[in-house]
Amino acid sequence: MKLIADSNIVFSLIISGKKGRIYQILERYDIDLLAPEELVSEFREYVSLLRKKSEDFEKRTLLAFSLIAIVPIEVYSDKISEALGIAREFDEKDAPFIALALKLGIPVWTEDKDMLRHSFLTGRYLALDTEAVKELLEGAKLEDALEKLRNRLSLSEKDV
């Protein structure tokens, strides 16, 4: 399975390391994680906070970035404008992740509730939380995983 890793997934890997749920999923299943190059800038912005929250910061940072392919902006630059139009409705910082998802046609793995809700409300990109990713990897149908995710987000069928 190929997924776009949102910053919160990567930062969770840095904070929790091998003990965390995300690493355990990555270790157990065949997942190719990709992220837009802007992730590196965002990481630099939060490095001091991440350092405080991570027991073994350098080792966990190397682990996290070894599990993710950073995609240069040239690959998805043609989708940035469209993604900005989408992300403006909740958080413009998410535009590169959405642009990469639009370009490659693969889901964003995130715990960002606004991004997840907006994915349902617009249907223009697909965002999945960790539980939905795990369910899909365990063989669940996409429709079933999305229904459970919608319930976790407290969205009714009228909303979507």
MODELLER restraints for C-alpha pairs under 7 A, 6 or more apart:
rsr = mdl.restraints
at = mdl.atoms
rsr.add(forms.Gaussian(group=physical.xy_distance, feature=features.Distance(at['CA:1:A'], at['CA:30:A']), mean=6.42, stdev=0.5))
rsr.add(forms.Gaussian(group=physical.xy_distance, feature=features.Distance(at['CA:1:A'], at['CA:31:A']), mean=4.84, stdev=0.5))
rsr.add(forms.Gaussian(group=physical.xy_distance, feature=features.Distance(at['CA:1:A'], at['CA:32:A']), mean=6.14, stdev=0.5))
rsr.add(forms.Gaussian(group=physical.xy_distance, feature=features.Distance(at['CA:2:A'], at['CA:31:A']), mean=5.73, stdev=0.5))
rsr.add(forms.Gaussian(group=physical.xy_distance, feature=features.Distance(at['CA:2:A'], at['CA:32:A']), mean=4.64, stdev=0.5))
rsr.add(forms.Gaussian(group=physical.xy_distance, feature=features.Distance(at['CA:2:A'], at['CA:33:A']), mean=6.00, stdev=0.5))
rsr.add(forms.Gaussian(group=physical.xy_distance, feature=features.Distance(at['CA:2:A'], at['CA:106:A']), mean=6.61, stdev=0.5))
rsr.add(forms.Gaussian(group=physical.xy_distance, feature=features.Distance(at['CA:3:A'], at['CA:32:A']), mean=6.29, stdev=0.5))
rsr.add(forms.Gaussian(group=physical.xy_distance, feature=features.Distance(at['CA:3:A'], at['CA:33:A']), mean=5.15, stdev=0.5))
rsr.add(forms.Gaussian(group=physical.xy_distance, feature=features.Distance(at['CA:3:A'], at['CA:34:A']), mean=6.24, stdev=0.5))
rsr.add(forms.Gaussian(group=physical.xy_distance, feature=features.Distance(at['CA:3:A'], at['CA:106:A']), mean=5.98, stdev=0.5))
rsr.add(forms.Gaussian(group=physical.xy_distance, feature=features.Distance(at['CA:3:A'], at['CA:107:A']), mean=5.43, stdev=0.5))
rsr.add(forms.Gaussian(group=physical.xy_distance, feature=features.Distance(at['CA:3:A'], at['CA:108:A']), mean=5.77, stdev=0.5))
rsr.add(forms.Gaussian(group=physical.xy_distance, feature=features.Distance(at['CA:3:A'], at['CA:109:A']), mean=6.18, stdev=0.5))
rsr.add(forms.Gaussian(group=physical.xy_distance, feature=features.Distance(at['CA:4:A'], at['CA:33:A']), mean=5.76, stdev=0.5))
rsr.add(forms.Gaussian(group=physical.xy_distance, feature=features.Distance(at['CA:4:A'], at['CA:34:A']), mean=4.82, stdev=0.5))
rsr.add(forms.Gaussian(group=physical.xy_distance, feature=features.Distance(at['CA:4:A'], at['CA:35:A']), mean=5.40, stdev=0.5))
rsr.add(forms.Gaussian(group=physical.xy_distance, feature=features.Distance(at['CA:4:A'], at['CA:97:A']), mean=6.81, stdev=0.5))
rsr.add(forms.Gaussian(group=physical.xy_distance, feature=features.Distance(at['CA:4:A'], at['CA:101:A']), mean=6.51, stdev=0.5))
rsr.add(forms.Gaussian(group=physical.xy_distance, feature=features.Distance(at['CA:4:A'], at['CA:107:A']), mean=6.12, stdev=0.5))
rsr.add(forms.Gaussian(group=physical.xy_distance, feature=features.Distance(at['CA:4:A'], at['CA:108:A']), mean=4.48, stdev=0.5))
rsr.add(forms.Gaussian(group=physical.xy_distance, feature=features.Distance(at['CA:4:A'], at['CA:109:A']), mean=5.84, stdev=0.5))
rsr.add(forms.Gaussian(group=physical.xy_distance, feature=features.Distance(at['CA:5:A'], at['CA:33:A']), mean=5.90, stdev=0.5))
rsr.add(forms.Gaussian(group=physical.xy_distance, feature=features.Distance(at['CA:5:A'], at['CA:34:A']), mean=5.90, stdev=0.5))
rsr.add(forms.Gaussian(group=physical.xy_distance, feature=features.Distance(at['CA:5:A'], at['CA:35:A']), mean=5.45, stdev=0.5))
rsr.add(forms.Gaussian(group=physical.xy_distance, feature=features.Distance(at['CA:5:A'], at['CA:108:A']), mean=6.04, stdev=0.5))
rsr.add(forms.Gaussian(group=physical.xy_distance, feature=features.Distance(at['CA:5:A'], at['CA:109:A']), mean=5.17, stdev=0.5))
rsr.add(forms.Gaussian(group=physical.xy_distance, feature=features.Distance(at['CA:5:A'], at['CA:110:A']), mean=6.78, stdev=0.5))
rsr.add(forms.Gaussian(group=physical.xy_distance, feature=features.Distance(at['CA:6:A'], at['CA:97:A']), mean=6.57, stdev=0.5))
rsr.add(forms.Gaussian(group=physical.xy_distance, feature=features.Distance(at['CA:6:A'], at['CA:108:A']), mean=6.49, stdev=0.5))
rsr.add(forms.Gaussian(group=physical.xy_distance, feature=features.Distance(at['CA:6:A'], at['CA:109:A']), mean=5.91, stdev=0.5))
rsr.add(forms.Gaussian(group=physical.xy_distance, feature=features.Distance(at['CA:6:A'], at['CA:110:A']), mean=5.22, stdev=0.5))
rsr.add(forms.Gaussian(group=physical.xy_distance, feature=features.Distance(at['CA:7:A'], at['CA:39:A']), mean=6.39, stdev=0.5))
rsr.add(forms.Gaussian(group=physical.xy_distance, feature=features.Distance(at['CA:8:A'], at['CA:110:A']), mean=6.49, stdev=0.5))
rsr.add(forms.Gaussian(group=physical.xy_distance, feature=features.Distance(at['CA:8:A'], at['CA:111:A']), mean=6.59, stdev=0.5))
rsr.add(forms.Gaussian(group=physical.xy_distance, feature=features.Distance(at['CA:9:A'], at['CA:110:A']), mean=6.07, stdev=0.5))
rsr.add(forms.Gaussian(group=physical.xy_distance, feature=features.Distance(at['CA:10:A'], at['CA:64:A']), mean=6.29, stdev=0.5))
rsr.add(forms.Gaussian(group=physical.xy_distance, feature=features.Distance(at['CA:13:A'], at['CA:20:A']), mean=6.85, stdev=0.5))
rsr.add(forms.Gaussian(group=physical.xy_distance, feature=features.Distance(at['CA:13:A'], at['CA:22:A']), mean=6.52, stdev=0.5))
rsr.add(forms.Gaussian(group=physical.xy_distance, feature=features.Distance(at['CA:13:A'], at['CA:23:A']), mean=6.43, stdev=0.5))
rsr.add(forms.Gaussian(group=physical.xy_distance, feature=features.Distance(at['CA:13:A'], at['CA:64:A']), mean=5.77, stdev=0.5))
rsr.add(forms.Gaussian(group=physical.xy_distance, feature=features.Distance(at['CA:14:A'], at['CA:54:A']), mean=6.47, stdev=0.5))
rsr.add(forms.Gaussian(group=physical.xy_distance, feature=features.Distance(at['CA:14:A'], at['CA:57:A']), mean=6.74, stdev=0.5))
rsr.add(forms.Gaussian(group=physical.xy_distance, feature=features.Distance(at['CA:14:A'], at['CA:60:A']), mean=4.90, stdev=0.5))
rsr.add(forms.Gaussian(group=physical.xy_distance, feature=features.Distance(at['CA:14:A'], at['CA:61:A']), mean=5.23, stdev=0.5))
rsr.add(forms.Gaussian(group=physical.xy_distance, feature=features.Distance(at['CA:14:A'], at['CA:64:A']), mean=6.05, stdev=0.5))
rsr.add(forms.Gaussian(group=physical.xy_distance, feature=features.Distance(at['CA:15:A'], at['CA:50:A']), mean=6.62, stdev=0.5))
rsr.add(forms.Gaussian(group=physical.xy_distance, feature=features.Distance(at['CA:15:A'], at['CA:53:A']), mean=5.86, stdev=0.5))
rsr.add(forms.Gaussian(group=physical.xy_distance, feature=features.Distance(at['CA:15:A'], at['CA:54:A']), mean=4.42, stdev=0.5))
rsr.add(forms.Gaussian(group=physical.xy_distance, feature=features.Distance(at['CA:16:A'], at['CA:54:A']), mean=6.91, stdev=0.5))
rsr.add(forms.Gaussian(group=physical.xy_distance, feature=features.Distance(at['CA:17:A'], at['CA:23:A']), mean=6.69, stdev=0.5))
rsr.add(forms.Gaussian(group=physical.xy_distance, feature=features.Distance(at['CA:17:A'], at['CA:60:A']), mean=5.43, stdev=0.5))
rsr.add(forms.Gaussian(group=physical.xy_distance, feature=features.Distance(at['CA:18:A'], at['CA:24:A']), mean=6.75, stdev=0.5))
rsr.add(forms.Gaussian(group=physical.xy_distance, feature=features.Distance(at['CA:33:A'], at['CA:67:A']), mean=6.73, stdev=0.5))
rsr.add(forms.Gaussian(group=physical.xy_distance, feature=features.Distance(at['CA:33:A'], at['CA:68:A']), mean=4.90, stdev=0.5))
rsr.add(forms.Gaussian(group=physical.xy_distance, feature=features.Distance(at['CA:33:A'], at['CA:69:A']), mean=6.22, stdev=0.5))
rsr.add(forms.Gaussian(group=physical.xy_distance, feature=features.Distance(at['CA:34:A'], at['CA:68:A']), mean=5.31, stdev=0.5))
rsr.add(forms.Gaussian(group=physical.xy_distance, feature=features.Distance(at['CA:34:A'], at['CA:69:A']), mean=4.67, stdev=0.5))
rsr.add(forms.Gaussian(group=physical.xy_distance, feature=features.Distance(at['CA:34:A'], at['CA:70:A']), mean=5.84, stdev=0.5))
rsr.add(forms.Gaussian(group=physical.xy_distance, feature=features.Distance(at['CA:34:A'], at['CA:71:A']), mean=6.67, stdev=0.5))
rsr.add(forms.Gaussian(group=physical.xy_distance, feature=features.Distance(at['CA:35:A'], at['CA:68:A']), mean=6.74, stdev=0.5))
rsr.add(forms.Gaussian(group=physical.xy_distance, feature=features.Distance(at['CA:35:A'], at['CA:69:A']), mean=6.31, stdev=0.5))
rsr.add(forms.Gaussian(group=physical.xy_distance, feature=features.Distance(at['CA:35:A'], at['CA:70:A']), mean=5.03, stdev=0.5))
rsr.add(forms.Gaussian(group=physical.xy_distance, feature=features.Distance(at['CA:35:A'], at['CA:71:A']), mean=5.92, stdev=0.5))
rsr.add(forms.Gaussian(group=physical.xy_distance, feature=features.Distance(at['CA:35:A'], at['CA:97:A']), mean=6.81, stdev=0.5))
rsr.add(forms.Gaussian(group=physical.xy_distance, feature=features.Distance(at['CA:36:A'], at['CA:70:A']), mean=5.73, stdev=0.5))
rsr.add(forms.Gaussian(group=physical.xy_distance, feature=features.Distance(at['CA:36:A'], at['CA:71:A']), mean=4.95, stdev=0.5))
rsr.add(forms.Gaussian(group=physical.xy_distance, feature=features.Distance(at['CA:36:A'], at['CA:72:A']), mean=6.44, stdev=0.5))
rsr.add(forms.Gaussian(group=physical.xy_distance, feature=features.Distance(at['CA:36:A'], at['CA:73:A']), mean=6.63, stdev=0.5))
rsr.add(forms.Gaussian(group=physical.xy_distance, feature=features.Distance(at['CA:36:A'], at['CA:96:A']), mean=6.03, stdev=0.5))
rsr.add(forms.Gaussian(group=physical.xy_distance, feature=features.Distance(at['CA:36:A'], at['CA:97:A']), mean=6.06, stdev=0.5))
rsr.add(forms.Gaussian(group=physical.xy_distance, feature=features.Distance(at['CA:36:A'], at['CA:100:A']), mean=6.54, stdev=0.5))
rsr.add(forms.Gaussian(group=physical.xy_distance, feature=features.Distance(at['CA:37:A'], at['CA:70:A']), mean=5.54, stdev=0.5))
rsr.add(forms.Gaussian(group=physical.xy_distance, feature=features.Distance(at['CA:37:A'], at['CA:71:A']), mean=5.57, stdev=0.5))
rsr.add(forms.Gaussian(group=physical.xy_distance, feature=features.Distance(at['CA:37:A'], at['CA:72:A']), mean=5.36, stdev=0.5))
rsr.add(forms.Gaussian(group=physical.xy_distance, feature=features.Distance(at['CA:37:A'], at['CA:73:A']), mean=6.18, stdev=0.5))
rsr.add(forms.Gaussian(group=physical.xy_distance, feature=features.Distance(at['CA:38:A'], at['CA:96:A']), mean=6.85, stdev=0.5))
rsr.add(forms.Gaussian(group=physical.xy_distance, feature=features.Distance(at['CA:51:A'], at['CA:57:A']), mean=5.43, stdev=0.5))
rsr.add(forms.Gaussian(group=physical.xy_distance, feature=features.Distance(at['CA:76:A'], at['CA:99:A']), mean=6.07, stdev=0.5))
rsr.add(forms.Gaussian(group=physical.xy_distance, feature=features.Distance(at['CA:76:A'], at['CA:100:A']), mean=5.46, stdev=0.5))
rsr.add(forms.Gaussian(group=physical.xy_distance, feature=features.Distance(at['CA:76:A'], at['CA:103:A']), mean=5.76, stdev=0.5))
rsr.add(forms.Gaussian(group=physical.xy_distance, feature=features.Distance(at['CA:79:A'], at['CA:99:A']), mean=4.93, stdev=0.5))
rsr.add(forms.Gaussian(group=physical.xy_distance, feature=features.Distance(at['CA:79:A'], at['CA:102:A']), mean=6.84, stdev=0.5))
rsr.add(forms.Gaussian(group=physical.xy_distance, feature=features.Distance(at['CA:79:A'], at['CA:103:A']), mean=6.43, stdev=0.5))
rsr.add(forms.Gaussian(group=physical.xy_distance, feature=features.Distance(at['CA:80:A'], at['CA:95:A']), mean=6.65, stdev=0.5))
rsr.add(forms.Gaussian(group=physical.xy_distance, feature=features.Distance(at['CA:80:A'], at['CA:96:A']), mean=6.47, stdev=0.5))
rsr.add(forms.Gaussian(group=physical.xy_distance, feature=features.Distance(at['CA:80:A'], at['CA:99:A']), mean=5.24, stdev=0.5))
rsr.add(forms.Gaussian(group=physical.xy_distance, feature=features.Distance(at['CA:83:A'], at['CA:95:A']), mean=4.94, stdev=0.5))
rsr.add(forms.Gaussian(group=physical.xy_distance, feature=features.Distance(at['CA:83:A'], at['CA:98:A']), mean=5.61, stdev=0.5))
rsr.add(forms.Gaussian(group=physical.xy_distance, feature=features.Distance(at['CA:83:A'], at['CA:99:A']), mean=5.01, stdev=0.5))
rsr.add(forms.Gaussian(group=physical.xy_distance, feature=features.Distance(at['CA:84:A'], at['CA:92:A']), mean=6.15, stdev=0.5))
rsr.add(forms.Gaussian(group=physical.xy_distance, feature=features.Distance(at['CA:84:A'], at['CA:95:A']), mean=5.08, stdev=0.5))
rsr.add(forms.Gaussian(group=physical.xy_distance, feature=features.Distance(at['CA:87:A'], at['CA:94:A']), mean=6.08, stdev=0.5))
rsr.add(forms.Gaussian(group=physical.xy_distance, feature=features.Distance(at['CA:87:A'], at['CA:95:A']), mean=5.38, stdev=0.5))
rsr.add(forms.Gaussian(group=physical.xy_distance, feature=features.Distance(at['CA:90:A'], at['CA:114:A']), mean=6.31, stdev=0.5))
rsr.add(forms.Gaussian(group=physical.xy_distance, feature=features.Distance(at['CA:101:A'], at['CA:107:A']), mean=5.95, stdev=0.5))
rsr.add(forms.Gaussian(group=physical.xy_distance, feature=features.Distance(at['CA:101:A'], at['CA:108:A']), mean=6.37, stdev=0.5))
rsr.add(forms.Gaussian(group=physical.xy_distance, feature=features.Distance(at['CA:101:A'], at['CA:125:A']), mean=6.87, stdev=0.5))
rsr.add(forms.Gaussian(group=physical.xy_distance, feature=features.Distance(at['CA:102:A'], at['CA:125:A']), mean=6.39, stdev=0.5))
rsr.add(forms.Gaussian(group=physical.xy_distance, feature=features.Distance(at['CA:107:A'], at['CA:126:A']), mean=4.78, stdev=0.5))
rsr.add(forms.Gaussian(group=physical.xy_distance, feature=features.Distance(at['CA:107:A'], at['CA:127:A']), mean=5.26, stdev=0.5))
rsr.add(forms.Gaussian(group=physical.xy_distance, feature=features.Distance(at['CA:107:A'], at['CA:128:A']), mean=6.67, stdev=0.5))
rsr.add(forms.Gaussian(group=physical.xy_distance, feature=features.Distance(at['CA:108:A'], at['CA:126:A']), mean=6.34, stdev=0.5))
rsr.add(forms.Gaussian(group=physical.xy_distance, feature=features.Distance(at['CA:108:A'], at['CA:127:A']), mean=4.57, stdev=0.5))
rsr.add(forms.Gaussian(group=physical.xy_distance, feature=features.Distance(at['CA:108:A'], at['CA:128:A']), mean=6.13, stdev=0.5))
rsr.add(forms.Gaussian(group=physical.xy_distance, feature=features.Distance(at['CA:109:A'], at['CA:127:A']), mean=5.96, stdev=0.5))
rsr.add(forms.Gaussian(group=physical.xy_distance, feature=features.Distance(at['CA:109:A'], at['CA:128:A']), mean=5.06, stdev=0.5))
rsr.add(forms.Gaussian(group=physical.xy_distance, feature=features.Distance(at['CA:109:A'], at['CA:129:A']), mean=5.76, stdev=0.5))
rsr.add(forms.Gaussian(group=physical.xy_distance, feature=features.Distance(at['CA:109:A'], at['CA:130:A']), mean=6.84, stdev=0.5))
rsr.add(forms.Gaussian(group=physical.xy_distance, feature=features.Distance(at['CA:110:A'], at['CA:127:A']), mean=6.70, stdev=0.5))
rsr.add(forms.Gaussian(group=physical.xy_distance, feature=features.Distance(at['CA:110:A'], at['CA:128:A']), mean=6.10, stdev=0.5))
rsr.add(forms.Gaussian(group=physical.xy_distance, feature=features.Distance(at['CA:110:A'], at['CA:129:A']), mean=5.18, stdev=0.5))
rsr.add(forms.Gaussian(group=physical.xy_distance, feature=features.Distance(at['CA:111:A'], at['CA:129:A']), mean=5.28, stdev=0.5))
rsr.add(forms.Gaussian(group=physical.xy_distance, feature=features.Distance(at['CA:111:A'], at['CA:130:A']), mean=6.99, stdev=0.5))
rsr.add(forms.Gaussian(group=physical.xy_distance, feature=features.Distance(at['CA:115:A'], at['CA:127:A']), mean=6.96, stdev=0.5))
rsr.add(forms.Gaussian(group=physical.xy_distance, feature=features.Distance(at['CA:116:A'], at['CA:127:A']), mean=5.36, stdev=0.5))
rsr.add(forms.Gaussian(group=physical.xy_distance, feature=features.Distance(at['CA:116:A'], at['CA:128:A']), mean=6.60, stdev=0.5))
rsr.add(forms.Gaussian(group=physical.xy_distance, feature=features.Distance(at['CA:117:A'], at['CA:153:A']), mean=6.95, stdev=0.5))
rsr.add(forms.Gaussian(group=physical.xy_distance, feature=features.Distance(at['CA:119:A'], at['CA:125:A']), mean=5.70, stdev=0.5))
rsr.add(forms.Gaussian(group=physical.xy_distance, feature=features.Distance(at['CA:119:A'], at['CA:126:A']), mean=5.60, stdev=0.5))
rsr.add(forms.Gaussian(group=physical.xy_distance, feature=features.Distance(at['CA:119:A'], at['CA:127:A']), mean=5.83, stdev=0.5))
rsr.add(forms.Gaussian(group=physical.xy_distance, feature=features.Distance(at['CA:120:A'], at['CA:160:A']), mean=5.69, stdev=0.5))
rsr.add(forms.Gaussian(group=physical.xy_distance, feature=features.Distance(at['CA:121:A'], at['CA:159:A']), mean=6.57, stdev=0.5))
rsr.add(forms.Gaussian(group=physical.xy_distance, feature=features.Distance(at['CA:121:A'], at['CA:160:A']), mean=4.83, stdev=0.5))
rsr.add(forms.Gaussian(group=physical.xy_distance, feature=features.Distance(at['CA:132:A'], at['CA:145:A']), mean=5.29, stdev=0.5))
rsr.add(forms.Gaussian(group=physical.xy_distance, feature=features.Distance(at['CA:132:A'], at['CA:146:A']), mean=6.98, stdev=0.5))
rsr.add(forms.Gaussian(group=physical.xy_distance, feature=features.Distance(at['CA:132:A'], at['CA:149:A']), mean=6.46, stdev=0.5))
rsr.add(forms.Gaussian(group=physical.xy_distance, feature=features.Distance(at['CA:135:A'], at['CA:145:A']), mean=6.29, stdev=0.5))
rsr.add(forms.Gaussian(group=physical.xy_distance, feature=features.Distance(at['CA:136:A'], at['CA:142:A']), mean=6.57, stdev=0.5))
rsr.add(forms.Gaussian(group=physical.xy_distance, feature=features.Distance(at['CA:136:A'], at['CA:145:A']), mean=6.70, stdev=0.5))
